């Protein structure tokens, strides 16, 4: 008698079992498609973040292998649940500095989300690719920088063609990839996809936010597409002889400017950032010990900081910055130390220029090339101590 209700409960599930059932729960014979990416972001010595999109809701993981052949998997569980959606962000942690990892991303379709017995689909895998983590012990490093691409996909294609990828450890985009971020699709179509194709799932992108990234309907979603472990757009990294500090120079106009309709709060945000920068410079041993300190920021004039620009220049001077690299003005400039209160070299590159920095133990060799590959400027920054 006690068996009857149990059989009754199971009967509908048994009746509904499809032909495609492969396991203990319903699995439909339908495979998702990777529509964007994957691309590598937030490079560090012990972690990397991989982002991609699928055409249908999936849960995801990254399968990766170190040079010793040890295979591991990284997922992105949050609050006890695997995220199910179209955008997939997986951070690989506990990596070794200067190590090369082979990886592929895997997304498994979730056809129908229910409290019990969600219905699944099949999995899609990306091609196998590899990347190498940052490493402060490396005696030299090289990186390339572009800026102010302003939604111009042809410009991006031209810029990335001119980069010597063979000798570039990573790419920096110095901001203003947009006029204003109007949609999530625009983030891929006008910025990430043209770059991720060029980065070939192999070289990471280090992104610096520009003032135009603070505008538009999807501006508040940007951090979901270019996430950083720190959860903010200012952070530090180490690679080779360089300690990198990336700053967010925010908007270029007062919070009270009517074009923002009272929606901006950069004054307090920038004060917090300045406090972080000063504290980081004061307490981080690597700031003192690295052969070089390179500052990456969009606006060479610090953005709108309520007429406190001098405090920022002084903070950079006290931090011992050797070289700052920016965009924003759409015009090449090289402010040598002492020119505007700066005790460091300030390089500004234009939208059609590529900067390349080769860092050794004794100097930063900087070269800026123009649209036709001509040299716009070339200079070196010697080690101070
Ligand atoms: Fe700008």
Boltz pocket constraint, residues with backbone or C-beta under 6 A from the ligand:
constraints:
  - pocket:
      binder: B
      contacts: [[A, 176], [A, 210], [A, 211], [A, 212], [A, 298], [A, 299], [A, 327], [A, 328], [A, 329]]
      max_distance: 6.0
